[in-house]
Amino acid sequence: MAPPIPFHRPSITQSELDAVAGVLRSGWLTTGPKVKELEAAVAAYVRPAASAAPHAVALSSCTAALHLALIAAGVKEGDEVVTSPYTFVATGETILWVGARPVLADVERATKNIDPAALKRALTPKTRAIVSVSIAGHPCRAAEIAAIARERGIPVIEDAAHSLTARIGETPVGTQADITCFSFYATKGVTAGEGGMVVTAREEWAERIRRLSLHGLSAAAWSRYDKGGWWEYDVTELGYKYNMTDIQGALALAQMGRAEKMRERREAIARRYAGALRGIEGLATPVVGDGLRHAWHLYQIAVNPKLSRLDRGALARALREEGIGASVHFKPLHLFPYYQERLGVQAGQFPTAEDCFEETLSLPIYPDLTDADADRVAQRIRFHLTGKG
């Protein structure tokens, strides 16, 4: 039997190993100079041409970033926040954590991102923010969403967990929304193992997020214990333990140096899949909108059970039996019992999101995936769906 092909394997080189070892030898492991360097690197990376770099705050996860972004944007108990049902649960739960109510708006079938027309219909007098999502690494309709928000005078928070290396035209994802939240989770295009980042043009929001990320303290540990620092600090408001360590920061910083090359390799795999899977009845490959650059965090095929020999689940099981990893992203929020009970939503309410969920299968796509392995994945899919190959 051929060696297994995992769904994901992180791309770790000597550069990452040296960076982490350097922190371990430095004597300073928690939030410190490497985190600051990472913040500067991400701010520079997403900086639009001829514009000032945004403020960047590194955090322990994208979930933490979403939570603190909502607080900084002024979302409070009893407010409503419009978002997508087709997203990871963190998008919805962070809205609930601040006492607000997630109001769901259906998605576009082609990209699985929130449909601006549906978003507009979901607005009410209680709407205090929009949380857009750029699924799989394909940018959402940021300009249209921003225009809708401006009409209402409310902020947009973008859940760009999948999309650090994506672009809209020549503009990197990260500055179209009022606050953008990135992820450095193990499977992401740039990883710290775990980690997140907030970027925003508003200095006061960034500084509040920074305070909230470490118990609401007026001074972080590095500034207290660095040369010239002092132990004394105040607690300005109730905060959290959401800071990133220098171990994580060093790993992500080394990855940022390879971010473009890693994205290019993901894109090459995406092109290879698209060519190899072309012409299979009942199977659709991802589309990329005009003028957009995909980050290719995920490569999601859609298997139409009415036209295909196998449905999505049967295909996933067949691949698994052959040692090929695949996954499903995501089960829509309104199909989970908790959200049904809490929000009063139900199956059938967001049909496009449900259709996407029923048909979508994510294939292996990561920088160290070989051409031969990508070809094997595609060949086995063709065999299972056509009986040929």
Secondary structure, DSSP 8 states (H G I E B T S, - for coil): ----B-S------HHHHHHHHHHHHHT--SSSHHHHHHHHHHHHHH--TTS---EEEEES-HHHHHHHHHHHTT--TT-EEEE-SSS-HHHHHHHHHTT-EEEE--B-TTT-SB-HHHHHHH--TTEEEEEEE-GGG----HHHHHHHHHHHT--EEEE-TT-TT-EETTEETTSSSSEEEEE-BTTSSS--BS-EEEEES-HHHHHHHHHHTBTTBSS-HHHHHSTT--S---B-S---B----HHHHHHHHHHHTTHHHHHHHHHHHHHHHHHHTTT-TTEE-----TTEE---S-EEEEE-TTTSSS-HHHHHHHHHHTTB--B-----GGGSHHHHHHH---TTSSHHHHHHHHHEEEE---TT--HHHHHHHHHHHHHHHHS--
